[in-house]
Amino acid sequence: MNTILLNGNNLTLDQFIDIVRYNKKVELNSKAIENVNKARDLVDRYVSENKVVYGITTGFGKFSDVVITGDETKKLQRNLIISHSCGVGNALDEEIVRGIMLLRANALSKGYSGIRLSTLNTLIEMLNKKVHPFIPEKGSLGASGDLAPLAHMVLVMLGEGEAFYKGVKMSGKDAMEKADIKPVQLTSKEGLALINGTQVMTSIGALTIYDAINLSKTADIAAALTSEALNGITDAYDEKVHKVRQHQGQIDTGRNLLSILDGSNMTTKQGEQRVQDAYSLRCIPQIHGASKDCFKFIKEKVEIEMNAVTDNPLIFADEEEVISGGNFHGQPMALSFDFLGIGLAELANLSERRLERLVNPALSNGLPAFLVKNGGVNSGFMIVQYSAASLVSENKVLAHPASVDSIPSSANQEDHVSMGTIGARKAKEILGNVRKVLAMEILAACQGIDLRGNKGLGKGTNEAYNVVREKIPKLESDRVMNIDINKCEEIIKSNKIVENVEKNIGSLI
């Protein structure tokens, strides 16, 4: 299906990726249209009756006791957007912005926010026609939702602010004109409906968790390559070991390793060369598996939030009630994304320790120092390990939880905030560092295999090795290593290693 229908209830992570990364189009289904119109009718009635309802006929935050009536309701909504556009820093990536627009539209489509159908359709049209607002990356407290960054999204809907259209940055007015989209004039409740939610943190986190799940498969492949380069012992990956502990991620990782290494002539059994390996090889199922379980938990939480109503107040049209609550609070995502950062960081922690074993002649079971011939004249992979250690150390700083902090805002009316958007951004930064460390390990493992003499790799590792060697030759003498590292990282980002391995051995878990 070329178009994905939105109803606010069943958007999946895979669909999210199809839309934001691969530009599938979206539209509302008939039930969503009905629900949106029903909620809007109630808002219009309350406005005509001058009923005092937070966010509809009152100010916001500390100004919730200030009643707004008549034409000032329209001015209030515009002022809300321009005053809240306080984001700073670099622009969020295009796919993150697309995710923000999608998730806000999906939440509004549930019919609890009181937005007009025409305004919602404008947002969807911008997404489909690739008008991407300039949204600064910093400035959200994660409650009341992602107010500042979402306000920058809405500026473009008004024909203001800045946007990217066809890759070119321009005024929001010009972008809307070039895409032939008519800007909106917000009316009662609409400004708040558009900016009071968790869509910025959730978009960043959704992209990060999707990539983290794929990266965990790459980590298993990297570990298997290193196991061959070090003549690792495979007994520790036996399913019997993991089933008696019963953690699913551990069981899955052990199964992955044995599948990837199936048929290898480079690995050993316990007692053949050594009785047991160090933890960085022997405990891969336990450590990688714990991160996999972490990622599974976070994916479940993200998919709940992707289909959640996260603004305030909420319009319950059937009951003719408007309730002021706190669904905008990002705490469920804040804790999840802090956990995501920790789960990712551990993949790099273990990868760097395996890399150290490859380059250290006291630990590498016979490989030359720093994986190079004529050491001394050549430094080989010596500083590759330095760089990996630096990234791992940086991750330890980034993995400090953002959610344990809170600074009161709006004159203490909003006296606990989640900092969930900071947590999501940190997790994304950690992901990039992990990918780089894994690239370094994969390069070193392939070098180790070459130096030891390739006696026949496993069904999966052979595919991975060939993908790398198609682009990056064996190191014979010193060269500029960051070129190789960047090439290998690009291979990982393309997911070609995982795809080729899975074509040969079946799906990894």
C-alpha positions as CSV (number, residue, x, y, z in Angstrom):
1,M,0.0,0.0,0.0
2,N,1.5,3.3,-1.1
3,T,-0.5,5.4,1.4
4,I,-0.6,4.7,5.1
5,L,-3.9,5.6,6.8
6,L,-3.8,7.4,10.2
7,N,-6.3,6.9,12.9
8,G,-4.2,7.4,16.0
9,N,-4.4,3.9,17.2
10,N,-2.1,1.4,15.3
11,L,0.9,3.2,13.8
12,T,3.8,0.8,14.1
13,L,7.5,1.6,14.3
14,D,8.1,0.0,10.9
15,Q,5.4,2.2,9.4
16,F,6.9,5.2,11.1
17,I,10.2,4.5,9.4
18,D,8.6,4.0,6.0
19,I,7.0,7.4,6.3
20,V,9.8,9.5,7.8
21,R,12.8,7.8,6.2
22,Y,11.4,6.5,2.9
23,N,8.7,9.1,2.3
24,K,5.5,7.1,2.2
25,K,2.5,9.3,2.1
26,V,-0.2,9.4,4.8
27,E,-3.9,10.4,5.0
28,L,-6.7,10.2,7.6
29,N,-9.1,7.4,7.6
30,S,-12.9,8.1,7.8
31,K,-13.2,7.3,11.5
32,A,-10.4,9.8,12.3
33,I,-12.2,12.5,10.3
34,E,-15.4,11.8,12.2
35,N,-13.7,11.9,15.6
36,V,-11.8,15.2,14.8
37,N,-15.0,16.9,13.6
38,K,-17.0,15.7,16.7
39,A,-14.4,17.1,19.1
40,R,-14.2,20.4,17.2
41,D,-17.9,20.9,17.3
42,L,-17.8,20.7,21.1
43,V,-15.0,23.3,21.3
44,D,-16.9,25.7,19.0
45,R,-20.0,25.3,21.2
46,Y,-18.0,26.1,24.4
47,V,-16.5,29.2,22.7
48,S,-19.9,30.4,21.6
49,E,-21.2,30.0,25.2
50,N,-18.2,31.8,26.7
51,K,-17.7,28.8,28.9
52,V,-14.5,29.0,31.0
53,V,-12.3,26.1,29.9
54,Y,-8.5,25.9,30.3
55,G,-6.7,26.4,27.0
56,I,-9.9,27.2,25.1
57,T,-11.1,30.4,26.8
58,T,-8.2,30.9,29.2
59,G,-4.5,31.7,29.1
60,F,-1.8,29.0,29.7
61,G,0.3,27.8,32.5
62,K,0.4,30.4,35.3
63,F,-2.1,32.4,33.2
64,S,-4.8,29.7,33.4
65,D,-7.0,31.9,35.6
66,V,-7.0,34.7,32.9
67,V,-10.3,34.4,30.9
68,I,-10.0,35.1,27.1
69,T,-13.1,35.8,25.1
70,G,-14.2,37.0,21.6
71,D,-11.7,37.8,18.9
72,E,-8.9,37.6,21.4
73,T,-9.1,33.8,21.2
74,K,-7.5,33.9,17.8
75,K,-4.9,36.4,18.9
76,L,-4.2,34.1,21.9
77,Q,-3.4,31.1,19.6
78,R,-1.1,33.1,17.4
79,N,0.7,34.7,20.4
80,L,1.1,31.2,21.9
81,I,3.1,30.0,18.8
82,I,5.3,33.1,18.3
83,S,6.0,33.5,22.0
84,H,6.9,29.8,22.5
85,S,9.2,29.7,19.5
86,C,12.3,29.8,21.8
87,G,14.3,26.9,20.5
88,V,18.1,27.2,20.0
89,G,20.9,25.3,18.4
90,N,21.2,23.4,15.1
91,A,18.3,22.2,13.0
92,L,16.9,18.7,13.9
93,D,17.6,16.2,11.1
94,E,15.0,16.0,8.3
95,E,13.8,12.6,9.3
96,I,13.3,13.7,12.9
97,V,11.2,16.6,11.7
98,R,9.2,14.4,9.5
99,G,8.6,12.1,12.5
100,I,7.5,15.0,14.6
101,M,4.9,16.1,12.0
102,L,3.7,12.5,11.6
103,L,3.4,11.8,15.3
104,R,1.6,15.1,16.0
105,A,-0.9,14.4,13.1
106,N,-1.4,10.9,14.4
107,A,-2.2,12.1,17.9
108,L,-4.5,14.8,16.7
109,S,-6.3,12.2,14.5
110,K,-7.7,10.4,17.6
111,G,-10.2,13.3,18.1
112,Y,-9.4,14.3,21.6
113,S,-7.7,17.6,20.9
114,G,-10.3,19.9,19.3
115,I,-8.4,20.9,16.3
116,R,-10.2,21.7,13.0
117,L,-9.9,19.1,10.3
118,S,-8.6,21.7,7.8
119,T,-5.7,22.6,10.1
120,L,-4.8,19.0,10.6
121,N,-4.9,18.4,6.9
122,T,-2.5,21.3,6.4
123,L,0.0,19.6,8.6
124,I,-0.4,16.3,6.7
125,E,-0.1,18.1,3.4
126,M,3.2,19.6,4.5
127,L,4.5,16.1,5.5
128,N,3.4,14.6,2.1
129,K,4.8,17.5,0.1
130,K,8.1,17.6,2.1
131,V,7.8,21.0,3.6
132,H,10.1,20.5,6.6
133,P,10.1,23.3,9.3
134,F,13.4,24.4,10.7
135,I,13.2,23.1,14.3
136,P,16.1,23.9,16.6
137,E,17.3,20.9,18.5
138,K,17.4,22.5,22.0
139,G,14.9,24.2,24.3
140,S,12.4,21.6,25.5
141,L,11.9,20.6,29.1
142,G,9.8,17.6,28.1
143,A,6.7,19.0,30.0
144,S,4.4,20.6,29.1
145,G,5.4,18.5,26.2
146,D,7.9,19.7,23.7
147,L,6.5,23.2,23.6
148,A,9.4,25.2,22.1
149,P,10.4,22.9,19.2
150,L,6.8,22.2,18.3
151,A,6.1,25.9,18.2
152,H,8.7,26.2,15.4
153,M,6.9,23.5,13.5
154,V,3.6,25.5,13.7
155,L,5.3,28.7,12.7
156,V,5.6,27.3,9.2
157,M,1.9,26.3,9.2
158,L,1.2,30.0,9.7
159,G,3.5,31.0,6.8
160,E,6.2,32.2,9.2
161,G,9.4,30.9,10.5
162,E,11.9,29.0,8.3
163,A,11.6,25.7,6.5
164,F,13.5,23.3,4.2
165,Y,11.8,22.6,0.8
166,K,13.5,20.3,-1.7
167,G,16.7,20.5,0.4
168,V,16.8,24.4,0.4
169,K,16.4,26.5,3.5
170,M,14.0,29.4,3.0
171,S,11.3,31.3,4.8
172,G,8.2,29.4,5.9
173,K,6.1,31.7,3.7
174,D,8.1,30.8,0.6
175,A,8.2,27.1,1.3
176,M,4.4,27.0,1.7
177,E,3.9,29.0,-1.5
178,K,6.3,26.7,-3.5
179,A,4.5,23.6,-2.3
180,D,1.1,25.2,-3.0
181,I,-0.1,24.9,0.6
182,K,-2.3,27.6,2.1
183,P,-1.1,28.8,5.5
184,V,-3.6,28.5,8.4
185,Q,-5.0,31.1,10.8
186,L,-5.4,29.3,14.1
187,T,-8.5,29.6,16.2
188,S,-9.5,28.6,19.7
189,K,-7.6,25.6,21.2
190,E,-5.6,24.9,18.0
191,G,-2.3,26.4,19.0
192,L,-2.2,24.4,22.2
193,A,-3.4,21.3,20.4
194,L,-0.4,21.5,18.1
195,I,2.4,22.2,20.5
196,N,1.4,20.5,23.8
197,G,2.8,17.0,23.3
198,T,5.8,14.6,23.4
199,Q,6.3,14.2,19.7
200,V,9.8,15.7,19.5
201,M,11.3,13.3,22.1
202,T,9.3,10.4,20.7
203,S,10.4,11.0,17.1
204,I,14.1,11.2,18.1
205,G,13.7,8.1,20.3
206,A,11.7,6.1,17.7
207,L,14.4,6.6,15.1
208,T,17.1,5.7,17.6
209,I,15.4,2.6,18.9
210,Y,14.8,1.4,15.4
211,D,18.5,1.8,14.5
212,A,19.5,0.4,17.9
213,I,17.7,-2.9,17.2
214,N,19.6,-3.2,13.9
215,L,22.8,-2.2,15.5
216,S,22.5,-4.9,18.1
217,K,22.6,-7.4,15.2
218,T,25.7,-5.8,13.9
219,A,27.3,-6.1,17.4
220,D,26.7,-9.8,17.3
221,I,28.3,-10.1,13.9
222,A,31.3,-8.0,15.1
223,A,31.7,-10.2,18.1
224,A,31.6,-13.3,16.0
225,L,34.3,-12.0,13.7
226,T,36.5,-11.2,16.7
227,S,35.8,-14.6,18.1
228,E,37.3,-16.1,15.0
229,A,40.3,-13.7,15.0
230,L,41.0,-14.8,18.6
231,N,40.2,-18.5,18.1
232,G,37.3,-18.1,20.6
233,I,35.6,-20.9,22.4
234,T,32.0,-21.4,21.2
235,D,30.8,-23.8,24.1
236,A,29.8,-20.7,26.0
237,Y,27.2,-19.9,23.4
238,D,25.4,-23.3,23.7
239,E,21.7,-22.8,24.1
240,K,21.6,-25.1,27.2
241,V,23.6,-22.5,29.1
242,H,21.2,-19.7,28.3
243,K,17.9,-21.6,28.7
244,V,18.7,-22.4,32.3
245,R,18.8,-18.6,33.0
246,Q,15.8,-17.9,30.8
247,H,16.5,-14.2,29.7
248,Q,15.2,-14.1,26.1
249,G,17.8,-11.6,24.9
250,Q,20.6,-13.8,26.2
251,I,19.0,-16.9,24.5
252,D,18.6,-15.0,21.2
253,T,22.2,-13.7,21.2
254,G,23.6,-17.1,21.9
255,R,21.6,-18.5,19.0
256,N,22.7,-15.6,16.7
257,L,26.4,-16.3,17.5
258,L,26.1,-20.0,16.8
259,S,24.3,-19.3,13.5
260,I,26.8,-16.7,12.4
261,L,29.7,-18.9,13.3
262,D,28.2,-22.2,11.9
263,G,30.9,-24.0,9.9
264,S,33.8,-21.9,11.1
265,N,37.3,-23.5,11.2
266,M,38.6,-20.5,13.2
267,T,36.8,-21.1,16.5
268,T,37.7,-23.7,19.1
269,K,36.1,-25.8,21.8
270,Q,36.9,-25.6,25.5
271,G,40.1,-27.4,26.3
272,E,41.5,-27.4,22.8
273,Q,43.6,-24.2,23.3
274,R,42.2,-22.8,26.5
275,V,39.7,-23.8,29.1
276,Q,37.7,-20.6,28.9
277,D,37.8,-17.1,27.3
278,A,37.7,-13.7,29.0
279,Y,34.3,-12.2,29.7
280,S,34.3,-10.0,26.6
281,L,34.0,-13.2,24.5
282,R,32.5,-15.6,26.9
283,C,29.7,-13.3,28.2
284,I,28.6,-11.8,24.9
285,P,25.1,-13.5,25.2
286,Q,24.6,-12.2,28.7
287,I,25.8,-8.6,27.9
288,H,24.4,-8.2,24.4
289,G,21.3,-10.0,25.4
290,A,20.6,-7.6,28.3
291,S,20.8,-4.7,25.8
292,K,18.4,-6.6,23.4
293,D,15.9,-7.0,26.3
294,C,16.3,-3.2,27.0
295,F,15.6,-2.4,23.3
296,K,12.5,-4.7,23.3
297,F,11.1,-2.9,26.3
298,I,11.7,0.5,24.8
299,K,10.2,-0.4,21.4
300,E,7.0,-1.4,23.2
301,K,6.9,1.9,25.1
302,V,7.6,4.0,22.0
303,E,4.8,2.3,20.0
304,I,2.4,3.1,22.9
305,E,3.5,6.8,22.9
306,M,3.4,7.0,19.1
307,N,-0.4,6.3,19.3
308,A,-1.1,8.3,22.4
309,V,-3.0,11.5,23.1
310,T,-0.4,13.8,24.8
311,D,-1.9,17.3,24.9
312,N,-4.1,19.2,27.3
313,P,-6.9,19.8,27.9
314,L,-8.5,16.7,26.4
315,I,-11.9,16.8,24.6
316,F,-14.2,13.9,25.4
317,A,-16.9,14.7,22.9
318,D,-19.2,11.7,23.6
319,E,-19.3,12.7,27.3
320,E,-19.3,16.4,26.5
321,E,-16.4,16.9,28.9
322,V,-13.2,18.8,28.8
323,I,-10.6,17.6,31.3
324,S,-7.3,19.2,32.1
325,G,-4.7,16.6,32.9
326,G,-1.1,15.9,32.3
327,N,-0.6,13.5,29.4
328,F,2.0,16.0,28.0
329,H,4.4,14.9,30.7
330,G,7.3,13.1,29.1
331,Q,8.3,10.9,32.1
332,P,7.4,7.6,30.4
333,M,9.6,8.4,27.5
334,A,12.3,10.1,29.6
335,L,13.0,7.0,31.6
336,S,12.8,4.9,28.5
337,F,15.4,7.0,26.6
338,D,17.8,7.1,29.5
339,F,17.6,3.3,29.6
340,L,18.1,3.3,25.8
341,G,21.3,5.3,26.2
342,I,22.6,2.9,28.8
343,G,21.7,-0.2,26.7
344,L,23.5,1.2,23.7
345,A,26.6,2.3,25.6
346,E,27.1,-1.2,26.9
347,L,27.4,-2.5,23.3
348,A,30.3,-0.1,22.8
349,N,31.8,-0.9,26.2
350,L,32.1,-4.6,25.3
351,S,33.2,-3.9,21.7
352,E,36.1,-1.8,22.8
353,R,37.2,-4.5,25.2
354,R,37.2,-7.1,22.4
355,L,39.2,-4.6,20.3
356,E,41.8,-4.3,23.0
357,R,42.2,-8.0,23.1
358,L,42.8,-8.0,19.3
359,V,45.5,-5.3,19.4
360,N,47.3,-6.4,22.6
361,P,49.8,-9.1,22.0
362,A,49.5,-10.2,25.7
363,L,45.8,-11.0,25.1
364,S,45.5,-11.8,21.4
365,N,46.5,-15.5,21.4
366,G,49.4,-15.0,19.0
367,L,48.5,-12.1,16.8
368,P,51.2,-9.5,16.1
369,A,51.1,-6.4,18.3
370,F,48.6,-3.8,17.0
371,L,47.7,-6.1,14.1
372,V,50.5,-5.1,11.8
373,K,53.6,-6.6,10.4
374,N,56.9,-4.8,11.0
375,G,55.6,-3.2,14.2
376,G,57.6,-0.2,15.4
377,V,57.9,1.2,12.0
378,N,54.2,0.7,11.7
379,S,51.7,1.5,14.5
380,G,48.9,-0.4,12.9
381,F,45.7,-0.4,14.9
382,M,47.3,1.1,18.0
383,I,45.5,4.5,17.9
384,V,42.3,2.9,16.6
385,Q,41.9,1.5,20.1
386,Y,42.6,5.0,21.6
387,S,39.8,6.4,19.5
388,A,37.4,3.7,20.5
389,A,38.3,4.2,24.2
390,S,37.6,8.0,23.8
391,L,34.1,7.3,22.4
392,V,33.3,4.8,25.1
393,S,34.4,7.3,27.7
394,E,32.2,10.0,26.1
395,N,29.3,7.6,26.2
396,K,29.7,7.2,29.9
397,V,29.2,10.9,30.3
398,L,26.2,10.9,27.9
399,A,24.6,7.9,29.5
400,H,24.1,9.9,32.8
401,P,20.3,10.0,33.0
402,A,18.6,13.3,32.1
403,S,15.3,12.3,33.8
404,V,16.7,12.6,37.3
405,D,16.8,16.4,36.8
406,S,13.9,18.8,37.0
407,I,13.8,22.6,37.0
408,P,10.4,24.2,37.8
409,S,8.9,26.5,35.1
410,S,5.9,28.8,34.6
411,A,6.2,30.4,38.0
412,N,6.1,26.9,39.7
413,Q,2.8,25.9,38.1
414,E,4.8,23.4,36.1
415,D,7.0,22.3,39.0
416,H,8.3,18.9,37.7
417,V,9.5,18.4,34.2
418,S,10.9,15.3,32.5
419,M,13.9,16.4,30.4
420,G,12.9,13.5,28.2
421,T,14.0,15.3,25.0
422,I,17.5,15.7,26.3
423,G,17.5,12.0,27.1
424,A,16.4,11.2,23.5
425,R,19.0,13.4,22.0
426,K,21.7,11.8,24.2
427,A,20.6,8.3,23.2
428,K,20.9,9.3,19.6
429,E,24.4,10.7,20.1
430,I,25.4,7.5,21.9
431,L,24.1,5.4,19.0
432,G,26.4,7.3,16.6
433,N,29.4,6.6,18.9
434,V,28.5,2.9,19.2
435,R,28.4,2.5,15.5
436,K,31.9,4.0,15.2
437,V,33.3,1.7,17.8
438,L,31.7,-1.3,16.1
439,A,33.3,-0.2,12.8
440,M,36.7,-0.1,14.5
441,E,36.2,-3.6,16.0
442,I,35.0,-5.1,12.6
443,L,38.1,-3.6,10.9
444,A,40.4,-5.0,13.5
445,A,38.7,-8.4,13.5
446,C,39.0,-8.7,9.7
447,Q,42.7,-7.8,10.0
448,G,43.2,-10.3,12.7
449,I,41.6,-13.0,10.6
450,D,43.9,-12.2,7.7
451,L,47.0,-12.2,9.9
452,R,46.1,-15.5,11.6
453,G,45.4,-17.1,8.2
454,N,41.8,-17.5,7.1
455,K,41.1,-21.2,7.5
456,G,37.4,-20.9,6.7
457,L,35.0,-18.6,8.3
458,G,31.4,-19.3,9.5
459,K,28.4,-19.0,7.2
460,G,27.6,-15.6,8.6
461,T,31.0,-14.2,9.3
462,N,32.2,-15.0,5.8
463,E,29.5,-12.8,4.4
464,A,30.4,-10.0,6.7
465,Y,34.1,-10.3,6.0
466,N,33.5,-10.2,2.2
467,V,31.3,-7.0,2.5
468,V,34.1,-5.3,4.4
469,R,36.9,-6.5,2.1
470,E,35.0,-5.3,-1.0
471,K,35.6,-1.8,0.2
472,I,38.5,-1.9,2.6
473,P,41.7,-3.9,1.9
474,K,43.9,-5.6,4.5
475,L,46.4,-3.2,6.2
476,E,49.9,-4.0,5.0
477,S,51.5,-0.8,6.3
478,D,50.4,2.3,8.0
479,R,47.8,4.5,6.2
480,V,45.2,7.1,7.3
481,M,42.9,5.0,9.4
482,N,40.0,7.4,9.8
483,I,39.3,6.8,6.1
484,D,38.9,3.1,6.7
485,I,36.8,3.7,9.9
486,N,34.5,6.1,8.1
487,K,34.0,3.6,5.2
488,C,33.2,0.8,7.6
489,E,30.8,3.0,9.5
490,E,29.0,3.8,6.3
491,I,28.8,0.1,5.5
492,I,27.1,-0.4,8.9
493,K,24.7,2.5,8.4
494,S,23.6,1.0,5.1
495,N,22.8,-2.2,7.0
496,K,24.5,-4.2,4.2
497,I,26.4,-6.4,6.6
498,V,23.3,-7.5,8.4
499,E,21.3,-7.9,5.2
500,N,24.0,-10.1,3.6
501,V,24.4,-12.3,6.7
502,E,20.7,-12.8,7.0
503,K,20.4,-13.7,3.3
504,N,22.8,-16.6,4.0
505,I,21.8,-17.8,7.5
506,G,18.2,-16.5,8.0
507,S,17.0,-13.7,10.2
508,L,19.0,-12.6,13.2
509,I,17.1,-11.8,16.4
